[in-house]
Amino acid sequence: MRAVITGGGVAGSAGAIALARIGVEVTVYEAYQDPAGPVGSFVSLAVNGLRALDALGCLDTVRRAGFDVARQRMWSGSGKLLGDVARGRRPADTLHSVTLLRADLVTALRDQARHCGARIVTGQRVSGAAADREDADLFVGADGIWSGTRRELDPAAPEPAYAGLYSVSGVSDLSRVPADLPRDGFNWVFARRGVFIYLPAPDGTVWWTAQVVATEPPHDRAGVSLADLSDLFRTERPTAAVLGAATAIRAVNPGYVLKPVSRRYAGRTVLIGDAAHPAGAGQGASMALEDAVILARHIATGSAVPDALAAFDRERRPRAGKLAAMETRSRDTKTSGPITAWARSLVMPHLFNHFYEKATGWLYDINPGSLTLPAARTSTARNH
Ligand SMILES: Cc1cc2nc3c(=O)[nH]c(=O)nc-3n(C[C@H](O)[C@H](O)[C@H](O)COP(=O)(O)OP(=O)(O)OC[C@H]3O[C@@H](n4cnc5c(N)ncnc54)[C@H](O)[C@@H]3O)c2cc1C
């Protein structure tokens, strides 16, 4: 059986490993040479994504490329602790969320895909029509939120729209950050101009992302400066302190939302990752990794490809829909005004820790059986 994957980001590289592992001959086409592409930021993987990585045989490599983050703390702009919960897992889970640069995640996945026998062609942007000229049994659209494959499947498919916030990520020197600020964990500060996240890293730096609420994204991303950002976040002490010790901006990325995609497969073509369901809520990469494993599991059943894709979609659709609803609530919290912020600082310290696990636990409880890969596909029946 032959598969062509468009996009060699998280979903495409993971999909290549999973399909190669079940005996499919895989070719991936990726538009950029650089594994970071235009997203030179960091990603956090929750335990559901880590379990998918384990199924792909890359968990240890990815853990070594990043660092464990045990706790997530929420702070008001004035420095009041609003919540302190387990990050990306149930509290009892001994597997901790991992944060790493997206480029390092993609590099680890591509290395493993090649090791499993997949061919990865970088620096080549393809269209569905070009891919169609190849004699393949399966076409996987792993081409991200701006997916051309999605448009080819359904010319009326939704297009991404600006989410009302853009993110600026960078690094600071931990030794220059005041000693009374946390030295670990995923710290989330509700500031006046948006949400500011910072994580002290084991190498003596602080990784941070400012999610700036703005009616329009910056016209010139390269023109966003540390001075501008520091000015936007100068009124809150923790953000001013971390940005005061900043050494570099890593990436500027507008945030996008996408209405639910109704046509996610047809015939021999299927969408995975952000092309099918941009997830947000710190779950996009984890969901893409899950998709890869679960797609291969359905292909391995030996059913006709269109039937396998339909079964894959039936399994994935409810989870993606539930996550999209959660993401909308999370975005509303980030973009809310001063009255909500005032109410939040009164109510959250009493309720957040208690309700957080109830609200998010389902994400981490994915059935481990669904994240296993069988040895090899049992039939190579081709169906158009
Ligand atoms: C700033 C930022 C921070 C994030 N933080 C987190 C986080 O903490 N946790 C988390 O889980 N998720 C996070 N995400 C989301 C996460 O990065 C995505 O959900 C995840 O990368 C989706 O993977 P993907 O492979 O579907 O898409 P992408 O990673 O976008 O990869 C798509 C790939 O397809 C390629 N491509 C597109 N069109 C073509 C074509 N025609 N031909 C060839 N190649 C093509 C692109 O170059 C790209 O490499 C973040 C995203 C951003 C922007």
The ligand as a MOL file (V3000), in Angstrom:
LIG
                    3D

  0  0  0     0  0            999 V3000
M  V30 BEGIN CTAB
M  V30 COUNTS 53 58 0 0 0
M  V30 BEGIN ATOM
M  V30 1 C 2.4820 30.0340 18.5550 0
M  V30 2 C 1.8480 28.6880 18.6690 0
M  V30 3 C 1.9330 28.0150 19.8800 0
M  V30 4 C 1.3450 26.7520 20.0000 0
M  V30 5 N 1.4160 26.1310 21.2000 0
M  V30 6 C 0.9140 24.8840 21.3190 0
M  V30 7 C 1.0260 24.1500 22.5370 0
M  V30 8 O 1.5810 24.6320 23.5380 0
M  V30 9 N 0.5090 22.9010 22.5880 0
M  V30 10 C -0.0740 22.3260 21.5030 0
M  V30 11 O -0.4890 21.1640 21.5970 0
M  V30 12 N -0.2160 22.9940 20.3440 0
M  V30 13 C 0.2600 24.2470 20.2300 0
M  V30 14 N 0.1310 24.9190 19.0640 0
M  V30 15 C -0.5890 24.2840 17.9690 0
M  V30 16 C 0.2840 23.2690 17.2810 0
M  V30 17 O 1.5120 23.8370 16.8760 0
M  V30 18 C -0.4930 22.7430 16.0690 0
M  V30 19 O -1.7780 22.3340 16.4750 0
M  V30 20 C 0.2340 21.5600 15.5050 0
M  V30 21 O 1.5150 21.9630 15.0790 0
M  V30 22 C -0.5860 20.9960 14.3420 0
M  V30 23 O 0.2170 20.2160 13.5420 0
M  V30 24 P -0.0870 20.0520 11.9900 0
M  V30 25 O 0.9880 19.1740 11.5090 0
M  V30 26 O -1.4950 19.6900 11.8070 0
M  V30 27 O 0.0690 21.4990 11.3720 0
M  V30 28 P 1.3970 22.3220 11.1800 0
M  V30 29 O 2.3070 22.1240 12.3400 0
M  V30 30 O 0.9750 23.6910 10.8260 0
M  V30 31 O 2.1080 21.6490 9.9270 0
M  V30 32 C 1.5820 21.7320 8.6300 0
M  V30 33 C 2.7400 21.5740 7.6820 0
M  V30 34 O 2.2480 21.4530 6.3560 0
M  V30 35 C 3.1130 22.1690 5.5030 0
M  V30 36 N 2.3430 22.4770 4.2890 0
M  V30 37 C 1.2250 23.2290 4.1890 0
M  V30 38 N 0.7790 23.2530 2.9110 0
M  V30 39 C 1.6470 22.4760 2.1950 0
M  V30 40 C 1.7130 22.1040 0.8140 0
M  V30 41 N 0.8110 22.5170 -0.0680 0
M  V30 42 N 2.7390 21.3170 0.4020 0
M  V30 43 C 3.6720 20.8660 1.2970 0
M  V30 44 N 3.6500 21.2000 2.6070 0
M  V30 45 C 2.6430 21.9910 3.0560 0
M  V30 46 C 3.5170 23.3840 6.3210 0
M  V30 47 O 4.7030 23.9630 5.8520 0
M  V30 48 C 3.6750 22.7750 7.7070 0
M  V30 49 O 4.9880 22.3170 7.9610 0
M  V30 50 C 0.6810 26.1800 18.8990 0
M  V30 51 C 0.6120 26.8490 17.6800 0
M  V30 52 C 1.1890 28.1010 17.5570 0
M  V30 53 C 1.0910 28.8260 16.2380 0
M  V30 END ATOM
M  V30 BEGIN BOND
M  V30 1 1 1 2
M  V30 2 1 2 3
M  V30 3 2 2 52
M  V30 4 2 3 4
M  V30 5 1 4 5
M  V30 6 1 4 50
M  V30 7 2 5 6
M  V30 8 1 6 7
M  V30 9 1 6 13
M  V30 10 2 7 8
M  V30 11 1 7 9
M  V30 12 1 9 10
M  V30 13 2 10 11
M  V30 14 1 10 12
M  V30 15 2 12 13
M  V30 16 1 13 14
M  V30 17 1 14 15
M  V30 18 1 14 50
M  V30 19 1 15 16
M  V30 20 1 16 17
M  V30 21 1 16 18
M  V30 22 1 18 19
M  V30 23 1 18 20
M  V30 24 1 20 21
M  V30 25 1 20 22
M  V30 26 1 22 23
M  V30 27 1 23 24
M  V30 28 2 24 25
M  V30 29 1 24 26
M  V30 30 1 24 27
M  V30 31 1 27 28
M  V30 32 2 28 29
M  V30 33 1 28 30
M  V30 34 1 28 31
M  V30 35 1 31 32
M  V30 36 1 32 33
M  V30 37 1 33 34
M  V30 38 1 33 48
M  V30 39 1 34 35
M  V30 40 1 35 36
M  V30 41 1 35 46
M  V30 42 1 36 37
M  V30 43 1 36 45
M  V30 44 2 37 38
M  V30 45 1 38 39
M  V30 46 1 39 40
M  V30 47 2 39 45
M  V30 48 1 40 41
M  V30 49 2 40 42
M  V30 50 1 42 43
M  V30 51 2 43 44
M  V30 52 1 44 45
M  V30 53 1 46 47
M  V30 54 1 46 48
M  V30 55 1 48 49
M  V30 56 2 50 51
M  V30 57 1 51 52
M  V30 58 1 52 53
M  V30 END BOND
M  V30 END CTAB
M  END
